[in-house]
Amino acid sequence: MIDPQEVIRLKTWLTVWPWPNKHGKKAEVIGKASRELMRLAHIAMKFLEHAAVKADMVIGNGLEPRFERFPRPKIVLGSASLLQALHEIAHARFGSSEAVAAAWSCKMMEELFPEIKVKGKWFGHQLMNEDEFIAF
């Protein structure tokens, strides 16, 4: 389910800064957004463009992360968590299944950073991961 080319592209985008805004869209900022969150939003938008997923990006420190399908598809990010961003991207790509989104995002995280094994405790449909320390 994980495309090796997608892993290569995401790894490249994670290590190169700044990027030209070739996708032409900017994240809608609600309140304030840290530099790390802005960077993560740019990476997520680039990846959505690569995967041909049409969704807007809304960011702001402390916002509840989620994917909204209606009235227009949008990903909301409130912290600079790569694992959370991948999870919401999975919803945008594959639908509302929490099992699919969790499996894809955890597998993608492990492909991007083989030295980090995604682990933690499940609380409902949320994985609380103590090892997520990706610094941007």
C-alpha positions as CSV (number, residue, x, y, z in Angstrom):
1,M,0.0,0.0,0.0
2,I,3.0,2.3,0.4
3,D,4.5,3.5,-2.9
4,P,8.3,3.7,-2.7
5,Q,8.3,6.8,-4.9
6,E,6.1,8.6,-2.4
7,V,8.6,7.7,0.4
8,I,11.4,9.2,-1.7
9,R,9.5,12.4,-2.5
10,L,8.5,12.9,1.1
11,K,12.0,12.3,2.3
12,T,13.3,14.9,-0.2
13,W,10.7,17.4,0.9
14,L,11.5,16.9,4.6
15,T,15.2,17.7,4.0
16,V,15.0,20.7,1.6
17,W,14.0,24.1,2.8
18,P,12.7,26.5,1.6
19,W,10.6,25.2,-1.2
20,P,9.2,27.3,-4.1
21,N,5.4,27.6,-3.8
22,K,4.8,25.8,-7.1
23,H,1.4,24.4,-6.0
24,G,0.0,27.9,-5.9
25,K,-2.0,27.3,-2.7
26,K,-1.2,28.6,0.7
27,A,-2.4,27.2,4.0
28,E,-5.2,29.2,5.6
29,V,-3.9,30.3,9.0
30,I,-6.3,30.7,11.9
31,G,-4.7,32.6,14.8
32,K,-1.0,31.9,14.9
33,A,1.1,29.2,13.4
34,S,4.6,28.3,14.3
35,R,7.3,28.1,11.6
36,E,7.4,24.3,12.1
37,L,3.7,24.1,11.5
38,M,3.9,26.3,8.4
39,R,6.7,24.0,7.1
40,L,4.7,20.9,7.8
41,A,1.7,22.3,6.0
42,H,3.8,23.1,3.0
43,I,5.1,19.5,2.9
44,A,1.5,18.1,3.3
45,M,0.2,20.3,0.5
46,K,3.1,19.2,-1.8
47,F,2.3,15.6,-1.0
48,L,-1.4,16.1,-1.6
49,E,-0.6,17.6,-5.0
50,H,1.7,14.7,-5.8
51,A,-1.1,12.2,-4.9
52,A,-3.6,14.3,-6.9
53,V,-5.8,14.8,-3.8
54,K,-7.8,18.0,-3.8
55,A,-8.0,19.3,-0.2
56,D,-7.4,22.7,1.4
57,M,-5.0,23.1,4.3
58,V,-6.0,25.0,7.5
59,I,-3.4,25.5,10.2
60,G,-3.2,27.2,13.6
61,N,-1.5,26.4,16.9
62,G,-3.8,24.4,19.1
63,L,-6.4,23.6,16.5
64,E,-8.0,20.1,16.7
65,P,-6.4,18.0,14.0
66,R,-9.0,16.5,11.6
67,F,-10.0,15.9,8.0
68,E,-13.3,17.5,7.0
69,R,-15.0,16.3,3.8
70,F,-17.9,18.8,3.8
71,P,-18.5,21.5,2.7
72,R,-15.1,21.3,1.0
73,P,-12.3,18.8,1.7
74,K,-9.8,20.2,4.1
75,I,-7.1,19.0,6.4
76,V,-6.8,20.9,9.7
77,L,-3.4,20.8,11.6
78,G,-2.8,22.3,15.0
79,S,0.6,21.0,15.9
80,A,3.8,20.2,14.0
81,S,3.3,16.4,14.2
82,L,4.3,14.6,11.0
83,L,2.5,11.4,12.1
84,Q,-0.7,13.4,12.6
85,A,-0.3,15.1,9.2
86,L,0.2,11.7,7.6
87,H,-2.9,10.4,9.3
88,E,-5.1,13.3,8.0
89,I,-3.6,12.9,4.5
90,A,-4.6,9.2,4.7
91,H,-8.2,10.3,5.4
92,A,-8.1,12.7,2.5
93,R,-6.8,9.9,0.2
94,F,-8.5,6.8,1.4
95,G,-11.7,7.9,3.2
96,S,-13.0,7.9,6.7
97,S,-11.8,4.5,7.9
98,E,-9.7,5.0,11.1
99,A,-8.1,1.6,10.7
100,V,-6.8,2.4,7.2
101,A,-5.6,5.9,8.1
102,A,-3.8,4.7,11.2
103,A,-2.2,1.7,9.4
104,W,-1.1,3.8,6.4
105,S,0.3,6.7,8.4
106,C,2.2,4.5,10.9
107,K,3.7,2.5,8.0
108,M,4.6,5.6,6.1
109,M,6.3,7.0,9.2
110,E,8.3,3.9,9.6
111,E,9.3,4.0,5.9
112,L,10.4,7.6,6.2
113,F,12.4,7.0,9.4
114,P,13.4,3.4,9.7
115,E,15.3,4.2,12.9
116,I,11.9,5.1,14.6
117,K,9.5,2.3,15.2
118,V,6.0,3.8,15.6
119,K,4.8,2.5,18.9
120,G,2.6,3.7,21.7
121,K,-0.8,3.0,23.3
122,W,-4.1,3.1,21.6
123,F,-6.9,5.2,23.2
124,G,-10.0,4.6,21.1
125,H,-8.8,5.2,17.6
126,Q,-5.9,7.4,18.6
127,L,-2.3,6.2,19.0
128,M,-0.4,8.1,21.7
129,N,3.2,7.9,20.5
130,E,5.9,8.8,23.0
131,D,8.7,8.4,20.5
132,E,7.5,11.0,18.0
133,F,10.1,13.7,18.2
134,I,10.7,14.6,14.6
135,A,12.2,18.1,14.6
136,F,11.8,20.4,11.6
